Amino acid sequence: VSQSRYTSEVDYTEVNELTTKLESLEVQREQLTVQTKIYSDLKKIMTPLKIFVIKRRLLFMNLKINEYMNRFKLPFSLIFDEKFEPKIYVGKKARPYHLLSMGQKRRVNLSLTFTFWDLCAELNHERFNVTFLDEIFDNVDTANVEIILEILNEKVKDDLEIVFISHNGNFNNQKTDRRVLVTNQGIYRDWE
């Protein structure tokens, strides 16, 4: 039996390239292992810290969100637990968020927006001086547009400039200082 059948020439260039790639992958694996360990350690440290911070501001947030929800005449309350999970209650009975109507969801989300706005102001001990709100009147009836405008006007009293963008004409123009109408002129926009 001839030995040439079992021997072949080895391309060391390809072996060297593959060895280099393998070494590079090993280095990357070690770096990812270190990063994973750091992330894991940070998570262990941050989770209790996050819970501590949330607990400190939880009462403020729960009071504020329900204050805004009452203004929107929502027939339920929303409470954040210590894990920052929202719970909606009708009386003492919990109700899932997905069962709310679109209008109710919108008013809950607006209440959350205003609550976080107040929370940021409290945490920073400063008020915002300019705020942009895009489509804040979307999926909101005329009565709730008036409530939103009342809340915004209260915030303006704190030397806040509010710019809101809306395609909804359901708001009373007398409640705003200025209105800019933007119309589509082909690829250009025209301001009035």
Backbone as a ProteinNet text record, in pm:
[ID]
protein_1_A
[PRIMARY]
VSQSRYTSEVDYTEVNELTTKLESLEVQREQLTVQTKIYSDLKKIMTPLKIFVIKRRLLFMNLKINEYMNRFKLPFSLIFDEKFEPKIYVGKKARPYHLLSMGQKRRVNLSLTFTFWDLCAELNHERFNVTFLDEIFDNVDTANVEIILEILNEKVKDDLEIVFISHNGNFNNQKTDRRVLVTNQGIYRDWE
[TERTIARY]
85.5	0	89.1	54.6	134.1	98.8	197.8	177.7	127.4	141.8	103.8	-47.3	-120.8	-265.9	-306.6	-230.5	-265.1	-194.2	-111.8	-41.1	-86	-92.2	-123.7	-43.2	-31.6	43.7	-42.9	13.6	-56.6	-26.2	-133	-117.6	-104.1	18.1	42.9	-5.1	-20.9	-71.9	-215	-295.4	-432.8	-439	-355	-349.1	-311.3	-214.3	-172	-284.7	-357	-469.2	-577.8	-610.4	-711.9	-666.7	-539.3	-485.8	-495.7	-463.8	-474	-618.6	-713.9	-855.7	-901.1	-855.9	-891.8	-839.4	-717	-659.5	-737.5	-776	-853.7	-989.7	-1053.2	-1182.2	-1168.7	-1059.5	-1034.7	-1022.4	-951.7	-936.8	-1074.2	-1154	-1288.2	-1375.6	-1364.7	-1441.2	-1402.5	-1273.3	-1227.2	-1279.1	-1277.2	-1328.4	-1477.8	-1552.6	-1696.5	-1725.1	-1642.9	-1658.6	-1639.4	-1537.4	-1510.8	-1627.6	-1674.7	-1786.1	-1912.9	-1937.7	-2054.4	-2045.1	-1927.2	-1905.6	-1928.7	-1876.6	-1895.2	-2043.7	-2113.7	-2257	-2331.4	-2298.4	-2363.7	-2340.2	-2216.1	-2184.7	-2258.8	-2263.3	-2334.9	-2483.8	-2538.2	-2680.3	-2708.8	-2618.1	-2635.9	-2632.5	-2548.8	-2536.9	-2653	-2687.9	-2785.9	-2929.3	-2962.9	-3101.4	-3147.6	-3074.8	-3119.9	-3117.3	-3019.3	-3010.8	-3131.9	-3165.5	-3280.1	-3408.2	-3424.7	-3542.5	-3546.6	-3430.5	-3423.2	-3467.8	-3417	-3452	-3600.3	-3647.7	-3788.3	-3877.6	-3842.8	-3923.9	-3933	-3821.8	-3820.6	-3914.6	-3929.1	-4012.5	-4147	-4167.8	-4289.3	-4415.4	-4413.9	-4530.3	-4564.1	-4462	-4481.3	-4545.8	-4489.3	-4540.1	-4683.7	-4711.9	-4847.6	-4949.7	-4911.7	-5002.6	-5024.6	-4917.1	-4926.2	-5005.6	-4974.7	-5044.9	-5194.7	-5231	-5373.7	-5438.4	-5361.5	-5411.6	-5446.8	-5356.2	-5383.4	-5496.8	-5498.9	-5605.3	-5741.5	-5747.8	-5873.4	-5916.5	-5821.3	-5854.7	-5912.8	-5863.6	-5917.1	-6043.6	-6091.9	-6215.3	-6210.7	-6095.7	-6083.4	-6140.3	-6220.8	-6290	-6207.1	-6076.8	-5989.2	-5861.9	-5780.7	-5652.9	-5539	-5422.1	-5302.4	-5198.2	-5141.9	-5040.9	-4919	-4801.8	-4676.7	-4629.9	-4594.2	-4540.2	-4389.3	-4324	-4180.7	-4093.2	-4145.7	-4071	-4104.5	-4176.7	-4216.3	-4313.8	-4389.7	-4494.1	-4624.2	-4690.1	-4815.6	-4931.4	-5017.3	-5137.9	-5256	-5355.6	-5475.6	-5585	-5652.2	-5756.3	-5886.7	-5994.6	-6129.9	-6183	-6189.4	-6216.8	-6097.6	-6123.7	-6014.3	-5979.1	-6047.4	-6027	-5924.9	-5824	-5722	-5781.6	-5738.6	-5785.7	-5666.1	-5656.9	-5542.1	-5547.8	-5433.3	-5421.7	-5482	-5461.1	-5507.1	-5658.8	-5732.8	-5878.8	-5931.5	-5844.2	-5887.2	-5919.3	-6009.8	-6039.3	-5920.1	-5916.9	-5808	-5804.5	-5922.6	-5929	-5877.6	-5912.4	-5862.7	-5712.1	-5660.8	-5515.5	-5445.4	-5501.2	-5440.6	-5435	-5544.3	-5546.9	-5452.6	-5440	-5341.4	-5201.4	-5173.5	-5040.4	-5010.5	-5110.1	-5090.6	-5064.8	-5137	-5114.2	-4971.7	-4924	-4785	-4686.8	-4714.8	-4627.4	-4615.9	-4729.6	-4727.5	-4662	-4681.4	-4619	-4467.5	-4417	-4271.7	-4215.3	-4291.4	-4252.3	-4231.4	-4329.1	-4318.5	-4205.3	-4188.4	-4081.6	-3944.6	-3925.2	-3796.9	-3771.9	-3874.6	-3860.7	-3824.9	-3887	-3857.9	-3716.3	-3676.4	-3542.8	-3432.3	-3455.2	-3353	-3365.3	-3471.3	-3500.3	-3502.7	-3539.5	-3550.9	-3672	-3721	-3829.9	-3771.6	-3837.4	-3799	-3834.7	-3759.6	-3798.4	-3864.4	-3839.8	-3905.5	-3940.6	-4060.4	-4102.9	-4173.3	-4139	-4204.1	-4291.5	-4416.3	-4510.6	-4567.5	-4545.8	-4589.9	-4716	-4821.5	-4948.9	-5007.1	-4999.6	-5051.9	-5205	-5270.6	-5416.5	-5469.8	-5382.4	-5422.3	-5512.8	-5621.3	-5716.3	-5774.2	-5795.2	-5851.2	-5971.6	-6082.8	-6203	-6187.8	-6284.6	-6278.2	-6269.3	-6345.9	-6343.3	-6204	-6138.7	-6005.2	-5897.6	-5922	-5830.3	-5828.4	-5947	-5955.5	-5878	-5886.9	-5813.8	-5663.4	-5619.9	-5477	-5430.6	-5509.3	-5471.6	-5467.5	-5558.9	-5555.3	-5424.6	-5387.8	-5263.2	-5143.6	-5141.5	-5029.6	-5023.1	-5138.3	-5139.3	-5088.7	-5115.6	-5060.5	-4908.4	-4857.5	-4712.6	-4646.7	-4718.9	-4666.4	-4645.9	-4726.8	-4712.5	-4576.5	-4512.2	-4378.1	-4270.2	-4300	-4206.2	-4163.9	-4258.8	-4232.9	-4292.2	-4212.9	-4262.6	-4297.1	-4417.3	-4461.4	-4492.5	-4433.8	-4461.9	-4525.1	-4647.2	-4707.4	-4744	-4730.2	-4758.9	-4885.5	-4980.6	-5106.3	-5168.1	-5230.3	-5313.4	-5460.3	-5485	-5619.8	-5664.5	-5776	-5827.3	-5921.9	-5929.2	-6024.8	-5976.9	-5897.5	-5858.4	-5895.5	-5922.8	-5965.1	-5842.7	-5837.2	-5722.2	-5700.6	-5805	-5791.6	-5705.1	-5682.8	-5601.6	-5453.1	-5418.3	-5277.2	-5236.6	-5110.4	-5061.6	-5045.5	-5007.9	-4976.6	-5000.5	-5044.2	-5067.4	-4994.5	-4920.2	-4850.2	-4911.7	-4962	-5022	-4919.4	-4890.5	-4795.5	-4874.7	-4861.7	-4932.5	-4832	-4873.8	-4788	-4800.7	-4689.9	-4685.4	-4594.2	-4635.4	-4550.3	-4437.6	-4314	-4200.7	-4161	-4229.6	-4199.8	-4311.6	-4284.6	-4384.3	-4398.6	-4521.1	-4548.9	-4598.3	-4544.5	-4579.4	-4667.1	-4771.8	-4856.8	-4852.9
-117.9	0	122.8	212.9	333.9	434.8	504.1	603.4	736.5	761.5	890.6	913.2	802.3	814.3	881.2	866.7	918	1047.7	1093.5	1218.6	1325.9	1444.9	1558.4	1677	1771	1890.4	1980.4	2037.6	2127.2	2270.8	2348.6	2490.6	2566.9	2596.7	2661.9	2807.1	2868.3	3005	3007.8	2913.2	2905.5	2867.5	2777.2	2736.9	2857.4	2934.7	3053.8	3157.4	3176.9	3271.7	3225.3	3098.1	3044.1	3051.2	3027.8	3037.7	3181	3277	3418.6	3455.6	3410	3436.9	3374.9	3252.1	3184.1	3260.4	3307.1	3384.6	3515.1	3578.9	3703	3676.1	3567.8	3531.3	3499.5	3437.9	3408.6	3538.5	3636.1	3765.9	3832.2	3828.1	3885.9	3814.9	3683	3606.1	3647.4	3664.7	3706.7	3846.4	3936.9	4072.3	4069.5	3989.7	3978.7	3916.7	3821.6	3761.3	3865.5	3950	4057.4	4157.2	4195.5	4290.6	4233	4106.1	4041	4041.2	4017	4017.3	4157.8	4258.4	4397.3	4431.4	4395.3	4422.3	4353.2	4230.4	4153.7	4219.6	4261.5	4328	4461.3	4538.3	4665.7	4644.7	4541.8	4513.1	4480.7	4404.2	4371.3	4496.6	4592	4716.3	4810.2	4822.7	4921.7	4884.8	4757.7	4719.5	4770.6	4746.4	4802.4	4955.4	5014.1	5159.9	5215.5	5151.5	5194	5184.3	5075.2	5057.2	5163.5	5195.8	5298.6	5434.4	5470.3	5598.9	5600.3	5490.8	5484.5	5497.1	5427.5	5435	5578.2	5650.5	5788.8	5877.8	5850.7	5934.7	5871.5	5749	5676.3	5744.8	5789.2	5855.2	5981	6061.2	6182.4	6147.3	6046.9	6008.7	5957.8	5872	5817.2	5926.6	6022.3	6133.4	6219.1	6252.4	6338.9	6274.9	6149.3	6087.4	6079.4	6048.6	6040.6	6178.5	6279.5	6417	6452.6	6422.3	6450.5	6363.1	6236.4	6147.3	6194.8	6247.6	6304.2	6424.5	6504.7	6620.3	6575.6	6462	6406.3	6322.3	6322.4	6251.4	6102.6	6041.7	5897.2	5824	5719.8	5652.6	5544.2	5557.6	5458.7	5527.4	5454.2	5508.8	5422.6	5479.8	5409.2	5421.6	5309.9	5307.2	5233.2	5294.2	5225.7	5151.7	5023.4	4949.6	4972.3	4907.1	4927.9	4882.7	4796.5	4754.2	4841	4949.5	5047.1	4987	4887.9	4827.2	4902.8	4952.1	5023.1	4926.4	4960.4	4882.9	4978.8	4940.8	5022.6	4959.6	5044.6	4996.1	5070.7	4992.7	5047.6	5004.3	5098.6	5062.9	4983.5	4860.9	4775.7	4667.2	4667.7	4564.2	4609.9	4527.1	4558.9	4542.4	4626.7	4623.3	4631.1	4542.9	4547.4	4670.3	4725.5	4844.6	4819.5	4700.3	4673.6	4675.4	4671	4677.2	4821.5	4917.6	5057.6	5096.5	5192.3	5244.1	5327.1	5356.7	5439.2	5576.2	5634.8	5765.7	5759.5	5652.1	5636.3	5616.5	5534.7	5513.5	5645.5	5724.4	5852.7	5944.6	5948.8	6035.1	5983.4	5851.2	5794.9	5834.8	5822.5	5857	6006.3	6090.7	6233.8	6260.3	6190.5	6205	6163.4	6055.7	6012.2	6117.8	6173.8	6278	6395.5	6444	6557.7	6520.9	6395.9	6350.5	6347.5	6291.2	6287.3	6427.5	6513.5	6653.6	6714	6693.5	6746.1	6678.9	6549.2	6476.4	6529.5	6551.6	6606.9	6744.5	6824.8	6958.6	6947.9	6853.5	6835.8	6782.8	6686.2	6627.3	6727.4	6810.7	6908	7040.2	7056.3	7181.9	7298.5	7268.9	7370.9	7339	7439.3	7421.1	7426.5	7357.7	7369.6	7509.3	7563.5	7693.8	7683.1	7572.8	7549.3	7400.8	7374.8	7236.2	7225.4	7121.6	7092.4	6968.9	6979.8	6868.7	6840.2	6720.7	6682.7	6597.2	6641.8	6568.2	6537.8	6632.4	6611.8	6602.8	6654.1	6651.4	6533	6444.4	6326.9	6236.2	6186.8	6095.3	6151.7	6282.9	6347.2	6429.7	6416.8	6493.1	6638.8	6720.8	6865.5	6898.8	6828.8	6856.8	6831.6	6725.6	6694.6	6784	6834.1	6934.1	7056.1	7095.6	7210.5	7183.6	7061.7	7026.7	7031.9	6978.8	6983.3	7128.3	7213.4	7354.5	7423.2	7387.8	7443.5	7405.7	7278.3	7231.3	7303.4	7313.4	7381	7528.5	7593.7	7734.5	7751.5	7655.3	7660.3	7650	7569.1	7551.9	7675.9	7745.6	7869.6	7974.5	7970.7	8066.7	8054.2	7941.4	7920.8	7962.3	8062.4	8111.8	8001.3	7922.9	7813.4	7847.7	7831	7845.2	7706.1	7691.3	7562	7577.1	7489.7	7483.9	7348.5	7348.6	7220.5	7213.8	7095.2	7067.1	6984	7023.9	6950.4	6958	6848.5	6845.7	6852.8	6862.3	6862.9	7007.3	7043.5	7179.4	7194.3	7095	7096.1	7176.3	7275.7	7354.1	7499.6	7566.9	7706	7793.2	7861	7942.5	8057.3	8094.7	8203.8	8163.5	8034.4	7988.2	7985.5	8022	8024.8	8169.2	8199.4	8334.2	8357.1	8252.8	8267.9	8135.3	8143.3	8022.4	8038.6	7937	7936.7	7826.1	7861.7	7763.5	7726.8	7599.2	7550.1	7472.6	7512.7	7442.6	7380.4	7270.4	7197.3	7260.6	7301.7	7361.2	7275.7	7153.8	7061.8	7012.4	7037.3	6993.4	7098.4	7214.1	7321.9	7336.8	7404.9	7436.2	7587.6	7633.2	7775.1	7806.1	7910.8	7950.8	8074.8	8074.6	8194.5	8241.1
0	0	0	-83.5	-97.7	11.3	65.9	172.4	117.2	-8.2	-64.4	-58.4	-49	-39.2	91.6	196.4	329.1	365.4	284.8	315.4	218	266.2	178.7	225.4	137.2	172.6	260.1	361.1	453.2	412.6	402	369.9	502.1	540.7	668.7	672	558.2	553.5	607.1	560.2	606.2	753.6	796.7	937.8	1023.7	980.3	1055.3	1063.6	952.6	952.6	1050.4	1046.6	1136	1281.7	1306.9	1442.3	1492.7	1408.2	1444.1	1474.4	1391.5	1414.9	1546.9	1573.3	1697.1	1817.8	1811.2	1920.8	1942.2	1831.4	1839.8	1904.7	1867	1925.3	2074.7	2112.7	2254.5	2334.8	2279.7	2345.8	2360.1	2253	2257.4	2361.1	2369.1	2467.2	2608.6	2632.2	2764.5	2798.3	2699.9	2723.1	2753.6	2680.1	2705.3	2841.4	2881.8	3013.9	3122.6	3106.8	3203.1	3202.7	3083.3	3073.8	3137.3	3115.2	3173.9	3325.8	3378	3523	3579	3510.3	3554.4	3553.2	3445.3	3435.4	3548	3574.1	3680.5	3816.7	3842	3968.4	3981.5	3871	3873.7	3897.6	3836.7	3855.9	4002.2	4065.7	4207.2	4293.9	4255.7	4331.8	4300.4	4172.5	4129.5	4165.7	4167.1	4194.9	4331.2	4438.9	4567.5	4568.4	4500.1	4493.2	4418.4	4308.2	4230.7	4314.2	4385.9	4470.5	4580	4638.1	4741.5	4685.6	4568.5	4507.4	4471.5	4415.1	4376.8	4499.9	4607	4729.5	4779.6	4769	4817.5	4737.6	4610	4524.3	4489	4533.8	4500.3	4551.5	4674.7	4731.4	4651.2	4621	4541.1	4407.5	4341.1	4208.9	4216.7	4315	4327	4356.4	4438.9	4467.3	4343.1	4274.4	4156.9	4043.6	4013.1	3899.5	3926	4049.7	4080.5	4086	4121.8	4116	3971.1	3878.5	3737.2	3684.1	3722.5	3676.4	3726	3848.2	3899.6	3816.9	3776.4	3692.7	3559.3	3508.8	3384	3407.2	3532.8	3570.1	3536.4	3560.8	3540.1	3661.7	3640.3	3750.9	3819.2	3819	3881.5	3926.5	3999.8	4046.8	3992	3992.4	3947.8	4058.1	4097.3	4203.5	4150.5	4167.5	4136.1	4260.6	4243.8	4358	4366.9	4461.2	4484.6	4368.3	4283.4	4164.5	4044.6	4071.6	3970.5	3869.1	3913.9	3832.5	3859.2	3753.5	3776.4	3799.2	3891.9	3920.7	3912.2	3834.4	3819.7	3904.7	3983	4072.6	4048	4039.1	4042.5	4177.7	4270.7	4409.5	4461.2	4507.3	4554.2	4453.8	4340.3	4239.9	4135	4112.1	4011.6	3872	3782.1	3643.5	3551.1	3451.1	3358.9	3267.5	3238.9	3154	3016	2961.8	2824.8	2811.2	2921.6	2915.2	2914.7	2934.2	2930	2786.4	2770.8	2636.8	2588.2	2459.7	2404.8	2472.2	2492.9	2559.2	2701.7	2775.7	2912.7	2913.1	2822.3	2813.2	2785.3	2696.1	2660.7	2782.5	2861.1	2979.1	3088.2	3100.6	3194.3	3150.1	3019.8	2968.5	2985.9	2966.3	2989.8	3138	3224.2	3368.7	3405	3343.6	3364.7	3314.8	3198.3	3142.2	3238.6	3286.3	3378.6	3512.3	3555.6	3680.9	3667.2	3557.7	3536.9	3519	3459.5	3444.8	3583.6	3671.8	3809.1	3886.8	3866.2	3934.9	3893.7	3765.6	3718.5	3778.6	3784.7	3844	3991.4	4061.2	4204.2	4226.3	4146.8	4163.5	4132.8	4033.2	3992.1	4065.3	4142.5	4212.4	4115	3992.5	3889.1	3803.8	3739.8	3644.7	3504.3	3413.9	3273.5	3227	3132.6	3080.6	2942.8	2871.7	2743	2733.8	2688	2668.9	2534.5	2458.8	2332.3	2350.7	2312.1	2322.9	2184.4	2136.3	2002.5	2012.6	1946.6	1939.8	2077.7	2167.4	2301.8	2302.4	2199.6	2192.9	2113.1	2071.3	1994.2	2077.4	2019	2084.4	2214.8	2218.6	2337.6	2293.4	2366.8	2332.9	2377.1	2336.9	2361.9	2510.3	2593	2737.9	2795.7	2752.3	2804	2742.7	2621.3	2564.8	2655.8	2705.4	2796.3	2925.5	2978.2	3101.3	3075.4	2961.6	2926.5	2919.6	2853.6	2841.7	2978	3067.9	3204.4	3274.2	3264.8	3327.9	3267.2	3134.5	3068	3107.1	3117.9	3159	3301.5	3388.6	3524.6	3520.2	3430.8	3420.4	3359.6	3273.1	3214.4	3322.7	3427.2	3537.4	3604.5	3585.4	3642	3541.7	3458.1	3356.4	3260	3218.1	3125.2	2990	2887.2	2750.9	2700.3	2647.9	2596.4	2448.4	2371.2	2228	2204	2152.1	2121.1	1974.3	1921.4	1782	1779.4	1696	1691.7	1553.3	1515.9	1395.7	1434.9	1564.1	1618.4	1637.8	1582.1	1596.4	1713.5	1803.3	1914	2034.2	2017.7	2133.4	2110.7	2220.9	2217.7	2197.1	2085.7	2049.8	2148.8	2224.7	2320.8	2439.4	2458.9	2572.1	2538.3	2417.3	2378.7	2348.8	2370.7	2342.4	2192.7	2123.7	1982.3	1911.9	1790.5	1710.5	1578.5	1541.4	1413.8	1330.1	1215	1126	1019.4	1010	910.9	807	681.7	574.8	479.5	421.7	328.6	190.7	134.8	1.5	-86.8	-112.2	-188.5	-100.1	-142.7	-61.8	41.9	41.1	134.2	235.2	343.9	445.5	450.8	471.4	481.7	622.1	684.6	820.3	816	894.4	908.8	1052.3
[MASK]
++++++++++++++++++++++++++++++++++++++++++++++++++++++++++++++++++++++++++++++++++++++++++++++++++++++++++++++++++++++++++++++++++++++++++++++++++++++++++++++++++++++++++++++++++++++++++++++++

